[in-house]
Amino acid sequence: MIVNNKAVVRRFNKEVIEQGNVDSFNALIDDKFVNRSAPAGMDNGPQGMICFFNEVLRPAIPDISVTIHDQVAEGEMVTTRKTISGTQTGPILGVPATGKKVSIEVIDMVRVKDGKYVEHWGITTLPELLATLSKA
């Protein structure tokens, strides 16, 4: 089960975040999914999650790649330390395109049940990156 849950998270990172595959997203996300780390005012359900990846992140960083550094799993919980990187060729959350290589460090905790994301918690360096880019 733990190996399966880690594989689900790896698949989500490659197929959904990196490739923008909506079919994979729909296959891997539970209808009752809750993003416990969604910013205030943002949809914390499945639509908010796919919207962030495919309407905010991917247009800003079209060559996005995800590097998984570590994964630890226990029961239904999978914690992943990863880097999301690429070139910021489009605007992101109010910051104009810079053409710079960018990296977002992430630590995610995902509860996986029956092969699907049920809950997510995350800490990222996105706010720091945005602050740095806006000064460029």
Secondary structure, DSSP 8 states (H G I E B T S, - for coil): -HHHHHHHHHHIIIIIIIT--HHHHHHHEEEEEEETT--TTS--SHHHHHHIIIIIIHHH-TT-EEEEEEEEEETTEEEEEEEEEEE--S-BTTB-----EEEEEEEEEEEEETTEEEEEEEEESHHHHHHHHHH-
